[in-house]
């Protein structure tokens, strides 16, 4: 991921989103400015996340040896909680600086340099670190009760130079992990945030780990956005478009706007489903692009204040009742018909 494209923002949102889920979060800052680490800690404290979060900081002013050891310290703490039966999310921010620290140590020890000056075993140190993340097997106690095994999920962050994914460290980490999210500077500069590139971002796990409802909606969403990007290229060339193409283009613009997310303000899964359902159903077609985010915020306010939200938040994790979709449509209609009454 390129510098200044929102990598740390995604990591912080991930930690904030675990609130109330009984998950331990560990944030390892490697080679960052102390002011940046303090800003992250302040954000997490303001959001009430420090009760379940551990921050391990090795700043840019610290020695290469301390920067090299920081992710191993974080992993050891994560393994302690995992072996105790807890679920752990471990974020390495970032492993590019970890590799640079290791290169510095290796050159001082007069080890022979390899590609890009890194020692030959730099792939090994990252694979050994990341493959310590695992889900433990469930066990059975004396009374034949099943005890769920703990898990450790590692989220490594890598910085690319000028968006070059084929550089040494990015290709190494990509080959170890189960997919990647690539943040593109051009999308970030256009105001699309998080600036996730749909082409390079892939998952080897696929839809197997997705919520069933999100999976159903995501299929339509991917198709709509692919058609929108194709149509956008035609529009840039100045070619005349028919009415159907213009409708597709406008719908795509609204979907992109809906996917924009304010920093440090993750949206609940049920709220995501409502917004996606409304966007794919064309319920935002009469609203101007500038007003989409305001409309979305007000609809979510209505949803959270309704009684059905509490029920759906429990039931809807796996499958939603068919009445939910009718509820979504009614929710949009209530807002559109009585806009002034909503705060």
N, C-alpha and C positions, 0 to 999 in steps of 0.2 A: 504494500500500500504506500502511496506517495505521501510525502510530508504534508501536514496541515490539510488533511481530507476528512478528519473526524474519526480516526481509529480509536483514540482514547474515549471519545464520546460514546461510541458503541459499547465499549467495555464497561463504562460507568452505568449506562442504561441497563446492561445485562445484570449488574449487581443490584441496581434499584428494583428491577423487575422480580427479583427473588424474594422480596419482602413478604413475610408471612408464609413462606413455603418450607420452613425448617431446613434451609440449605446454607451451608457455610461457604462464604466467598473469600477468596484470597487474591489480593491484587499485588503483583510483584512489579515494582517500578525499577527498571534497569537503565542506568546512565542518563536519567532525565534531570532537568533543572529542579532544584529543591523547591522553587516557587510553583512549578507545575504540579509537583507531588502534593504540596500544601493545598493547592486549589482543588485537587481531586478529593483530598481528605475533608476539606471544608464542604464540598458538594454532598459527599456521602453523609456527613454529620447532619447537614441541614435536612436531608431526606430521611433521616432516622435509620440509616443502614449500618451504623458502626456496631450495633449489638450483635451482628452476625458476620462482620467483615474484618479480615486481618490485612493490614497493609505492610508490606516489606519494601523498604526504600533503600536503594543504592544509587545515590545521586551522581551527576556528571563529574563532581569534584572528588568523588571517592576513588580509591585506587582500582586498577584493573582487576586485581585479585578479588576485591569485595564485589565488584560488578559481576565477575564470573561466578561467585558463590551464591549470589542472591536467589536465582531461580531454584537452585538445589535446596536452599533453606525453605523456600515457599513450598516446594514439593514434599519435603519431609514433614512439614506441618499439615499439609493436605492429606498425606498418607496416614498420619496419626488419627485424624477425624474419620477418614475412610475406613480404617481398621476398627474404629469404634462403632461402625454401622451407620455413620452419617453420610449425607450426600454433599459433595464438595465441588465448587466451580473455581478453577484456578486460572488466573489470567497473567500471562507473561507479556509485559509491555516495556521494551520489545526485544525479541531475540536477535535482531540485527546488531544492536549495541552489545549484546552478550557475545556474539561472534567476534566483534571488533575487539572487545576486551580480551578474549581468548587468543586472538591473533597477536595482540600486543604482548601478552605473557609469553607466547610461543617464540616470538622473534627475539625477546629478551633472553630466553633460554637457549637461543641459537638452534632452534628446530628448523629443518628445511621448509621454506614456504612453497605452497602449491598454487592453484588457480586463485587469482586476485589477491595473492599474498597470504591467503589463509592456510593453516597447516592441513595436512592430509586427513586428519581425524576430526575435522570440524563437523562433518556429517554424523559421525559416531556420537559425539557429545550431545547433539540435538536429538538424535533418535533415541539414545539411552534415556534422556530426560523426558521426552514426550511419551515414550512407551511405558512409563511408570503410571500413566493415567489408565485406570481400569475399573471395571465393575466386578465386585466380588460375588462369588456364588452364594445363594441363599443357604442357610444352615437350619438344622432341626435340633431343638433342645430336648431335654429328657422327657418333657411332657408332650412331645411330638408337635410342638408349635413351630411354625415356620418363621425364622428370623431373617428378615431381608438383609442382604449384604450391602455394605456401603459402596459408594462409587466416587471416583475422582475424574472430573471432566476438565481437560486442559484446553485453553483457548490462547494459542500463541499469536502474537502480532509481529508482523515483519514489515519493514520499511523498504520500498523499492526506489531506486534512483531513476528519475524521469519515467516512471511507469514501466520499467523493464522487468517483466516477470521472469524472463529467462536468465537472470543473473544467478550467481552461484548459490547464495543463501536462500533466496525465495524458492528456487527449484528444489533444493534440499528439503525444506520444510513442507512444500506442497506434496512431495512424494511420501512424506511420513503421515500427514494428516488425512482425515476423511473428507476432504473437500476444502474450499476456501471462499471467503468473501473478499472481492477485490473492489476497492474504492477508487473511483476515477476523478482526477482533478477537474476535468472539463465539466462533468456533471455537478461537482461541488460548486464550481464557479457560476453555473447556471441556476443555482439555488435549489437543486434537487438534493435533499439531505434526509437520510443518509445516502451518500453518493455511490450506491452499489451498482457496479457494472453487471448487467444481466448476462453478457456474453462470456466473461471470464469466470464469474462466480458460479461454482458448481458444488454439488454434494454427492459423495459416493453412497451415502446412506439413502438418499432420495426421499420419496414420500413415505417410506416405512416409519419414520419417526414423527410424521406430521399428525396433528389432530384431524379426525375424519372430516369434519366440516370445513376446516381450512383447506384440506386436501381437495375437496370438491370444488371450492371456490377458486383455489390457486390454479387449477387447470384452465378455467375460463379466463382468469386474469392474465396468465402467461400468453395465451393466444391473442387476447385483446391488445396487450402491450406490444407483442411482436408485429401485429398488423399496423399498430399506430406508428412504431418506429420506421416501418417500411414506407408508410404513407407520408411520414414527416420528411423523408429523403426526397420524395417526389415534390412535395410542397416547397422545399428549399430550392429546387431547380426552376421554380416558377411555372410549372406546368399547370394547365387548367384542370380542375378536379370536378367530378360529378357530385351530385347531392349526397349520395350514399358515402362517398369518400370523405366529404366535409363533415358529415355526422360522425363517422369513425374517428376522424382527426380530433374533433371537439370532445368526444367521449374519452379518447386517449389522454388528452391534456388534463381532463378532470380527474382521471384515475391517477395520473402522475402526481397531481396536486394533492390528492387524498393520501397518497403514500408518503408525502412529506411529514416528518415528525419533529416536534419541538425537542430541543436538547434536554436531557435529564427529566423527561416526562413520558415514560413508556406507557403504552395503551394496553389495557386489559384485553385478553383474548376474545371475550364475548363482544366487547366494544369493537374490536378489529373485524369480527364477523359481520356486525351490523353495518359498519362503514363499507366493507367490501361488497356486501350484498346490495347495499344502496347504490354504490358506484357502478357495479356490473349490471344492475337493473335499470340504469339510465335515470335514476331519481334525482341526479344532480344536474341534468341537462339544461334546466331553466335558470340555473344560478351562475352568475359571472365568476370567472376564474379567481378574481381577487377576493370574493366572498366565500369561496369553498371552505377555507380553514375555519372561518367564523361559524358557518353553517354546521360544519362537522363538530365543532366544540359544543354548540348549543344542543345538537341532537344527542351527543354523549352525556350532556348534563341531564337531559330528559330521561335517558335510559338509566343512568345511575340512581336517579331519584325515584324510579319506578319499582314496584314490589317484585316484578318478574325478574329483575336483574339478580337478586340474591339467589333465587331458585336456579336460574340459568348458569350462574357462576359455579354451581356445584354439579348440576346435571350435564351442562353443555361442554364439559371437558372432553367427552368422548363422542357423544351424539346428541343432536338437538331435535326436539319434537317438531313436526311439520308446522304446528301453529306458530312457531317462532318466526317463520318467514312472513306470515300474515301480520304478525306483531311489528316487524320491521317496517313494512309498508305503511301501517297505521301510524307508526311513530313519525315517519317522514311527513305524512299528510297532516298530522296534528301541528307540527312545526310550521309547515307551509301555510296552513289556514289561519294560524293564530300567532304570527311571528312576533308581534309586539309584546305579548304576554311572557315571552321567554327572557330570562335574564341573560 
